[in-house]
Amino acid sequence: MAGFNNIPVYEELVEMIQRLPNIGRRSAERIAYHIIETDDRNVDRLVDAIRKAHNNIHKCEICGNYTDKKICSICSDPSRDKSTICVVTRPRDIVAFEKSRVLRCTYHVLHGLLSPAEGIDPDMIEIRSLIRRLRKGGVKEVIMATDPSVTGEATAMYISKLIKPMNIKVTRLGYGISIGSELQYTDEMTLSRALEYRNEI
Amino acid sequence: MAGFNNIPVYEELVEMIQRLPNIGRRSAERIAYHIIETDDRNVDRLVDAIRKAHNNIHKCEICGNYTDKKICSICSDPSRDKSTICVVTRPRDIVAFEKSRVLRCTYHVLHGLLSPAEGIDPDMIEIRSLIRRLRKGGVKEVIMATDPSVTGEATAMYISKLIKPMNIKVTRLGYGISIGSELQYTDEMTLSRALEYRNEI
């Protein structure tokens, strides 16, 4: 096809943008146009921001949360309860918990879930670093806060079996209906769990 | 809020990604995570692609279509009919026409539409370059293919008034129902135009 689309540097840009999560061909083209049309200063800022974030953000040496320091802001906060560790799948899950302001504990980020189907075994996620951390002592409770999915459950079970012999309490997030959700749209698994974990009022 | 979101290089990246078209906060965060997590080679390729597209793609000196040369592939194609110029709003419109394979003419890209409300006057879009081009002679017909919107119509009218004294035929794209559309979802303006421009069968 003649026209604009046969320019190699354009095609390469669209291809690279399409590799970003949830970006289809149309969105990628719209973004490519924006990049061609915006002024030099904006392109410099965008490129700088990409490079700086990629180069300076890494895993916290203690919990695996993202940070631009050696130790993240939560692990280095003296007011945090270090005797309770909440185990999550990804750094974004910490953001969700922090928003709820319920927990004042520390976290451990697995950076994935066990999945034999996808070839993800225990060595590929941050389980060993969690066990090392627990062996140092001082932890009384580990809250398993992996996703309520098949792989999330399996990962929580696998890890809790490793922890229990260490005489540390292991808990799992409560199951039930979501606040603000409509019962008619609640799936049957959630409803059956909500019945099983029902409370007297 | 504590956690991951208080890292300045992360916040800067999310802000820059949000400036891209049709990207909200959530999508921007997902893309930022991807950029942090992907390998160095992918970041290099993305940054390179952004810089190369921005630096090497510019307006064709004749028609204003995007190109990485002085003259775009359409204007430099000897088989093209240079006596007919199809006037479009943006380079992407050319791609649509080229896909339809109906036209073998050349184009002129306005890079915008007149809009007094947004302060866009004739000097801010590529009208003068069109008139200069027509003054050189050899053009028999100008097809106004701006969007069928208020600003698209106004721009087509404005330009056609400038061209008519030059003894060049000016035409406008036909109005009517879209092929493959459902009548029940067709807006009334389109339907009334389709009736007005009805053909005998």
Interface residues (C-beta under 8 A of the other chain):
Chain A: M1 A2 G3 F4 N5 N6 I7 P8 V9 Y10 E12 L13 E15 M16 I17 R19 L20 P21 N22 I23 S27 E29 R30 I31 A32 Y33 H34 I35 I36 T38 D40 N42 V43 R45 L46 V47 A49 I50 R51 K52 A53 H54 N56 I57 N65 Y66 T67 D68 C72 S73 I74 D77 R90 P91 R92 I94 V95 E98 K99
Chain B: M1 A2 G3 F4 N5 N6 I7 P8 V9 Y10 E12 L13 E15 M16 I17 R19 L20 P21 N22 I23 S27 E29 R30 I31 A32 Y33 H34 I35 I36 T38 D40 N42 V43 R45 L46 V47 A49 I50 R51 K52 A53 H54 N56 I57 N65 Y66 T67 D68 C72 S73 I74 D77 R90 P91 R92 I94 V95 E98 K99
